[in-house]
Amino acid sequence: MPTTPRPERRRDAPPPRTGNSEIEILRGFLDYLRASIAAKVDGAPEPQVRAAAVPSGTNLLGLLEHLTFVERSIFLGENVTDWPSTFRASPTDSVADVVGRYRDVVERANEVLDSCADLAASVPRARPGKRAPSVRWALVHMIEETGRHAGHADILRELIDGATGR
């Protein structure tokens, strides 16, 4: 009897074991989710990675592009004026370009966070006229935002090529 090849399965990574302080726990979970979504997009095939798999138009590459803008806004103080456009990667960007840009922004965001010892303090960013959120709020928001889109990415990647797991 012929067998059907099984789709690629990644081994699920358990939640991180972090330090005991609140900031170590929050940063550990954020980094875990960041790595998870980057791995979901990395290596996804063209053109499916750009194809809308749901009526809203959401696609795998666009999710990571969006998260790149959110990281820039929250931690680096960049102003985003058109949030809906952040869900679309440029047609000239490869998957590797988008994944690389995301990882670079995460590294820059972590450099900012490395200077933050007080979770109640404001995120140190320069954005005239707009009050920066607390470090605690920024971390919790990024965990929520990244986790939400990582869940979307799980489903989209499985629809593309059957790959599952974190």
C-alpha positions as CSV (number, residue, x, y, z in Angstrom):
1,M,0.0,0.0,0.0
2,P,1.5,3.4,-1.0
3,T,2.1,5.9,1.7
4,T,1.5,9.6,1.6
5,P,4.4,11.7,2.6
6,R,3.9,13.4,5.9
7,P,4.1,17.2,6.0
8,E,7.2,18.7,7.6
9,R,6.7,18.9,11.3
10,R,8.8,20.9,13.6
11,R,9.3,19.8,17.2
12,D,7.3,22.0,19.5
13,A,9.4,24.2,21.7
14,P,8.1,24.4,25.2
15,P,7.6,27.7,26.9
16,P,10.9,29.3,28.0
17,R,12.5,28.8,31.3
18,T,13.5,32.2,32.3
19,G,14.9,33.9,35.4
20,N,12.8,34.8,38.4
21,S,12.4,38.5,37.9
22,E,9.4,40.0,36.1
23,I,11.6,41.6,33.4
24,E,13.4,38.3,32.8
25,I,10.1,36.4,32.4
26,L,8.5,39.0,30.1
27,R,11.6,39.3,27.9
28,G,12.0,35.5,27.8
29,F,8.4,35.0,26.6
30,L,8.7,37.9,24.1
31,D,12.0,36.4,22.6
32,Y,10.4,33.0,22.5
33,L,7.4,34.3,20.4
34,R,9.7,36.4,18.2
35,A,11.8,33.3,17.4
36,S,8.7,31.3,16.8
37,I,7.2,33.6,14.2
38,A,10.5,34.2,12.5
39,A,10.9,30.4,12.1
40,K,7.4,30.1,10.7
41,V,8.2,32.6,7.9
42,D,11.8,31.6,7.3
43,G,12.0,29.2,4.4
44,A,8.3,29.5,3.4
45,P,7.9,29.1,-0.4
46,E,7.2,31.8,-2.9
47,P,4.7,32.9,-4.0
48,Q,2.5,31.2,-1.4
49,V,4.2,33.1,1.4
50,R,2.5,36.3,-0.1
51,A,-0.8,34.7,-1.0
52,A,-3.9,35.6,1.0
53,A,-5.2,32.4,2.5
54,V,-8.2,34.1,4.2
55,P,-10.7,36.7,3.0
56,S,-9.0,39.5,5.0
57,G,-6.0,39.3,2.8
58,T,-3.7,38.3,5.6
59,N,-0.5,36.5,4.4
60,L,2.5,35.0,6.1
61,L,5.1,37.4,4.9
62,G,2.8,40.4,5.7
63,L,2.4,39.3,9.3
64,L,6.2,39.5,9.8
65,E,6.4,42.8,8.0
66,H,3.7,44.2,10.3
67,L,5.5,43.0,13.4
68,T,8.7,44.7,12.2
69,F,6.8,48.0,12.1
70,V,5.2,47.4,15.6
71,E,8.7,46.7,17.1
72,R,10.0,49.9,15.5
73,S,7.1,51.9,16.8
74,I,7.1,50.6,20.4
75,F,10.8,50.3,21.1
76,L,12.5,52.6,18.6
77,G,10.0,55.4,18.6
78,E,9.3,55.4,14.8
79,N,6.1,56.9,13.7
80,V,3.7,54.8,11.6
81,T,1.0,56.7,9.9
82,D,-0.6,53.9,7.8
83,W,-0.9,50.7,9.9
84,P,-2.9,48.7,7.3
85,S,0.0,49.1,4.8
86,T,2.4,47.5,7.2
87,F,0.7,44.1,6.5
88,R,2.2,44.1,3.0
89,A,5.8,43.3,2.1
90,S,7.3,44.9,-0.9
91,P,7.2,42.7,-4.0
92,T,10.9,43.1,-4.4
93,D,11.7,41.8,-0.9
94,S,12.5,38.1,-0.6
95,V,11.5,36.0,2.4
96,A,15.1,36.2,3.6
97,D,14.9,40.0,3.3
98,V,11.8,40.3,5.5
99,V,13.0,37.8,8.1
100,G,16.4,39.5,8.2
101,R,14.9,42.9,8.7
102,Y,12.7,41.6,11.5
103,R,15.6,40.0,13.3
104,D,17.6,43.2,12.9
105,V,14.8,45.3,14.4
106,V,14.4,42.8,17.3
107,E,18.1,43.1,18.0
108,R,17.9,46.9,18.0
109,A,14.8,46.7,20.3
110,N,16.6,44.4,22.7
111,E,19.5,46.8,22.9
112,V,17.0,49.5,24.0
113,L,15.5,47.0,26.5
114,D,18.9,46.1,27.8
115,S,19.1,49.7,29.2
116,C,15.7,49.3,31.0
117,A,15.9,48.1,34.5
118,D,12.7,49.7,35.8
119,L,9.5,48.3,34.3
120,A,7.5,51.3,35.5
121,A,9.8,53.7,33.6
122,S,9.0,54.9,30.1
123,V,10.5,53.2,27.1
124,P,13.5,55.4,26.2
125,R,12.6,56.6,22.7
126,A,12.5,59.9,20.9
127,R,9.1,60.7,19.5
128,P,8.2,64.4,20.0
129,G,4.8,65.1,21.2
130,K,3.9,61.5,22.2
131,R,4.4,60.0,25.6
132,A,6.3,56.8,25.6
133,P,4.6,53.8,27.3
134,S,6.1,52.1,30.3
135,V,8.5,49.3,29.7
136,R,6.1,46.9,31.3
137,W,3.2,48.0,29.1
138,A,5.5,47.8,26.0
139,L,6.6,44.2,26.8
140,V,3.1,43.0,27.6
141,H,1.8,44.6,24.4
142,M,4.5,43.1,22.3
143,I,3.9,39.6,23.8
144,E,0.2,39.9,23.0
145,E,0.8,41.3,19.5
146,T,3.5,38.8,18.6
147,G,1.6,35.8,20.2
148,R,-1.6,36.7,18.3
149,H,0.2,36.9,15.0
150,A,2.3,33.9,15.7
151,G,-0.9,31.9,16.0
152,H,-2.1,33.3,12.7
153,A,1.3,32.3,11.2
154,D,0.9,28.8,12.5
155,I,-2.3,28.3,10.6
156,L,-1.1,30.1,7.4
157,R,2.1,28.1,7.2
158,E,0.3,24.8,7.7
159,L,-2.1,25.8,4.8
160,I,0.9,26.6,2.6
161,D,3.0,23.5,3.0
162,G,1.8,21.5,6.0
163,A,4.6,22.6,8.3
164,T,3.5,22.6,11.9
165,G,5.1,23.1,15.3
166,R,6.9,26.0,16.9
